[in-house]
């Protein structure tokens, strides 16, 4: 699980950090560059923790899927073990989101890593019942949005709410995409020399190492809000306040809507590869194309574009990100399909502009809950999008389903972008989320 940290000034719990972006305004200056983000000591610790936990999660997903299949011989149950990584996000992201603001961030991050390590340990035991394995998988998914939301909010404390925050967020996404590409290969290789239960021990180690890095490499900061009423009630109240704000609601939808449609070709890669007759190699390439495009797009936008340019192109990019999917109507071969996916993936660079807006427009006292809700919604929308893509493919075929996702998704993205445009430049009176 993971996301980021601060300037290397001596830590004090009472004094808030000086924003690391003070010398990097969002207009008219050259981009800070990714190397400047690595100059922040705390960020290096969080980045390393993020990399470790991402690889551990991927190994766990592969090992658990194989383990469930070994126990049941059922492809459905194996797929269910994978799907359980998405569904419970909404629980942690709504009912427990208040944890992100009620307790000191470092304590929450370390605690989440330790809880996840404790959840994985029983999975390694011989004879662990299937129901226990699936229940523990759900626990991991419930904790994940709390961790990710807290980390994202802490990133603004560490790097400020300007361009360094945007670049730090971008690096974490790039790392996640790269970890998917490398992790699935390493996970498969690991399972050739170790059993699934032994492979899960690697995940325990990565969670513990991540917890140690966060505990020793980041400074303690006070909670954003004091202890209020019941946690669930406070979490739901925060969600209502966040979603009641028209501007923030529009930004959240723009984070959530495109991924709900972009996942369609990934969800349908296996039947599409089978239809093309390209075998496992072609399937692997189809699975990798979107992440490769996303990495390339973010690296280019983060290293070559000025902050003001990234914000200027965000809405146009989100409006065209799904247009390449319309090419599936022509039933393209492998090479053209890969090109379409890479081009679409590159459009995900729009998120660099959104990151700047969301951290600017959410009040600090609600930032942890807002980022937790963002993460939960993102994963939920992707899970629903995958399921709907499968249903559509059953009814109209794979190529038509992806084409339909491109057409309908483009309409939805344009509508969401127009709403974001309409809410630009609203004053504080219209932007109060305190409920007063």
N, C-alpha and C positions, 0 to 999 in steps of 0.2 A: 504494500500500500504506500502511497507517498505524495508530497509537494513542498515548500521552501523557506528561507532565512535572512541575515543582516550585515550592516557595516561592521568593521572589526574594531569598533570603539569598545572600551571596557563596559561590561554589562552592569546595568542597574535596573532593578525591577520597577522603580517608581518613575524614572525618566524615560519618556518614549523616545525611540530612536530617531535620529535625524534622517529624513527621507534620503535614500541613496540617489534619488533622481534630481536633487536640487540643481545640479549643473546640467541637467538633461531635459529641457523643456520639450513639450510634445510638438512644437511647431518650429520649422525653419532651421533646425540644427541637424547635423549628420547623425545617423543612427548610432546608438551607444556601442553596438557590437556585442556579440556573445561573450567575448573575452572579458569585457568589463564586468559582466555578471559573475564570472568565476573569480574575480578579484575580491568578492565579498566572502569572507571566511565562512560565515554560517551557511551561505548558499552551497558552498562546496560540500559541507556535511549533509545537508538535506538532499542534494543531488545524488550523492553516493548512497544514501539510505533509500532514495527513490529507485535507483537502479537495482539495488539488492532485492528490495521487496517486490519489484515488478517481475524480476526473473523468478523469484520464489513463487509468486502467484501463478505464473505461467506453468512452471513445473508442477505445481499442485493441481492445476486444472487438467493437465494432460494425464498425470498419474492417477488422479481420482476417476477420470473418465474411463481409463483402461481398467482400473481396479473394479469399478462397478460392472463393467462389461464382463470381466473375468468371473465375478460372483454370480451374475444373473444370466449371461449369455444373451442379453436383450439390448439391441441397438437403441430402443426407446428409452430404457433406463439409463444407458450411457449418455444419451443426449440430454436427458432430464438433469443428470448431475452437472452437465455443462450449463444448461439454462438456469439452474438455481443460482448461478453467479449474477444473474440480472434481476430476477423478480423481487427478492427481498430488499433491494436498494430503496424502494419507495418507503419501506417501513423505517429504516434507520434515518432516511433523509427527511422524513416528516415528523415522526413521533419522538425521535431522539436528537433532532438537530440542535436543540438548546444546549447540549453538552459542549458544542463548539465555542459558545460565548460565555457559558457559566463558569468554566474552569480554566485555569492557565493553559495556554495552548501546548506548551511542551509536555505537560502532564497528560493531556489528552492524546497527543501523538504517540508518546511512549506507551501509554496504557493500551491504546488500540493495537500496537504492534505486539505487546505481550499477550493480550487477549487472543489475537490471531494465532500466535505460537501455541498457546494452551489448547486452542481448538484443533490444531493440526496434530498434536501429539497423540490423542486417542486414535486417530485415523491410521497411525502406523502399527497399531497393535494387531496381532494375528487374531482372527475371529471376531473383529468388530462388526456388529450387525449392519446391514445395509441401511436401515432406518437411522442408525446413529451417524453413519457417514453422511447421509443427505441432510440430517439436522445440523451437523457441524458445518457443512457447506453453507447452509442458510445463515448460520451465525457469522461466518466470514463476510457474507454479502451484506448483512445488516451493519456491521462495523465499518465497512469500506467507505460509504459516503461520509460518515462522521470524520474519519481520518482525512479523506481527500478535501472536504470542505474546510476543516480546521487548518490544514496545510496551506490551502490557497489563500485563506484569510491572513495567515501568518506571513505569507510571502509579501503581502503589502506592508506589513510591519517591518520586514527586513529590508526590502528593496525600495520602499516608498510606493506611491500609487501612480508613478509615471512610467517612462519607457523601460526602465530596468525591470519593473514588475512584468511588463508585457513580454520582454525577452526571457525572463526567468520562467514564466508560464509556458512560453513557446518551447524552451529547452526541455521542460518536463514532458510535454506532449511528444516531442521528437524522440526523447528517450523511451517513452512508452511504445511508440510505433516501432522503434528499432528493436526494443526488447521482444516485441511480438515476432519480428522476423527472425531474430537470433534465438529467442527462447524456445520456440517450437522445434527448431532444429536441435538445439542442445537437449531439450526435454526428450525428444525421440531417441537421441543418441544415448542419453543417460539410461533410458529404459531397456536398451540392449545389453547393458552390463549390470543393471540392478532391478530388483522387483519394484512394483509401484509403491509398496509400503516403505521400502528403503529410500526411494526417490523423495517421498514426502518428508523424510528427515532433513533433506536439503532445504525444504521450505521452512521448517522450524528454525534451522540455522540462519537463514536470511532474515526472518522476522526478528530474531534476537539480535543479530548484527545491526539491523536498522534501528532497533530501539536503543542500542548502545550509542550509535552515532548521533542520534537525535538528543539523547540525554547529555552526552559529553560535548557535542559540537554546537549546540544552540543555547541561547541565553533564556533565562526564565523571564516571562512577561506576565503581568497580572491578567486576570480574567477581564473580558470586555464589559461584562455586566455582573452585578451582584446576584447572589442566590435569590431567586424569586419564589413563585409557588411551585406546584408540582411540575416535574420536568416535562411530561407529555403535554400538559396544558400550556406551558410556556413555549414549547416547541411549536405547537399548533397556532398559538397566538402570533408568534414570529412569522410563520408561513403566511398567515392571513394578512399581516401588515405588509409583507414583501409583495405578495400577489395583488394586493389592493392598489399598489402604486402602478399607474399606467406605464410609465417609462421603464421601470425595472421589469414589469411583466412582459413588455415587448422585447426587451433584451434577452430575457430568459427563453422566450419562445424562439428567438433567433438562434440561440445555442441549441435548442432541442429539436426543432423541426427538420433542418437539413439532415442530421444523422439518421433520423427515422426513415429517410428514403435512400440515403447513400449506402446503407447496409444491404440493400436488396441484392445486388450482384454477389456480395460476399456470402449471404445466406444461401444463395442458389448456385454457388460455384461448382459443387459436386455434380448436380444434374446437368449443368451447362457444359462442363468439361466432358461428361459422358456423352452428351449429344454431339460434341465436336469430335469425339474419338481421340482426345489428346492424352489420355492416360493420367497417371499420378503426377508426372512432370508438369503437364499443362495445368492440372488442378493447383499445384503448388504455385505456379506463376500467376494464375488468376487470383489466388489468395494474397499474393504479395503486391500486386499492382497498385491497389489503393494506398496502402501504407507507404510504398516507395514514392508515389506522387505527393502524398501529404508531407513527407519528410523534405522532399525537394522544394515544395512550395513554401513551407515555413522557413527553411534555411535561407531561401532567396529573399523572402519578405523581411526576415529579421536582420539579415546582414547587409542588404543592398538598398532597401527602401527607407526613407526618412519616416519618423513617427507620424507626421502629418499626412504623408502619402498613404501609409498603411490604414489610417482611419478613413481617408478619402475613398479608397478602393474597396473597403469592407462590404458596403451594401451592394455595389455592382457585382462583386465576386459572388456573393451569396445568391444573387439572382440568376447566375449562369452556371453554378456549380453542378447542377444536375442535367444540364442540356446534353452533355456527351452521352447520357444513357439513351437518348432518342435514337442513337446509332444502332442500338440493338434491334430496332425494327427491321433492319436489313439483314439480320442473321449473320453478323460478321464472323470471320475466322478468328483463330487465336491471336494473331499478331495485331489485328485491328481492335479486337476486344481489349487487349492489354493497353493499347494506346489510349482508348477511350477511358479506361479506368485510371490510368496515370494522370491524364489531363483533369479528370474530375477530382482526383485526390489532391492535385496541386491547388485547386480552388479553396481547400480548407484553410488556406492562409488568411481568409477573412476573419478568423477567430482572433488574430492579433489586434485588429481594431476593436472587436467586441470586448476583449479583456480590459482594454483601457477604459472603456465606457462603464463596464459593470462595476469596477472597483471605485470609479469616481462617483457613481450615482447611488451606491448603496451606503447608508449611514454606517459608521464604524461599529456602533453598538449592535448592529444586526448583521455585520459582515460574515461572521462565521456561519450563522444560520442560512444566510442567503447563498453562500458558496456550497454549503451542504445540500441545500435544496437544488441548486444548479446541477450538482453531480448526480443526485438521485434521479432527477428528471431526465438527464442525458442518458443514463443507463436504461431507465424504464422505456423511454421513447425508442431506443435502439432495440431493446428486447421485443417490444410490440411491433416495430417495423420488420424485424426478422420473421416473426410469426405471420404477419399479414402478407409478406412476400411469399412465404410458403403456401398460404391459402390461395393467393392469386395465381401462383404457378400451377397449382393443381387444376384450376379452372380454365386458364387461358394459355398455359405453357410458359416456359422460363423466359424466352426472349420477349414475349408480350408483357410479362409481369415487370421486367426491368424497364422496358419502354414506358409502361404506365407509371412506374415509380418516378421516372424522369419527368414525364409530363405533369402529373399531379403534384409532384414535389416542387417543380418550378413555380407553379401557380401559388402554392402555399408559401414558398420562400419569398416571392415577390410581395405577397400580402403582408407577411411579417416584416419585411424590409420597409414597406411603406408606413407601417405603424411605428417602427423605430424612427423613421424620418419625421413623422408628424409630431413625435414627442421630443424632438431635439430642442435644446435651449430653454427648457421649462425652468421657471424660477423656484426658489426654495419653498414659497407658499404652496405651490402646486405639488411639491415633491416631499412633503412631510410624511414620514413613515412611522412616526412615534405613536400615532393613535391619539394624540391630544386634540 
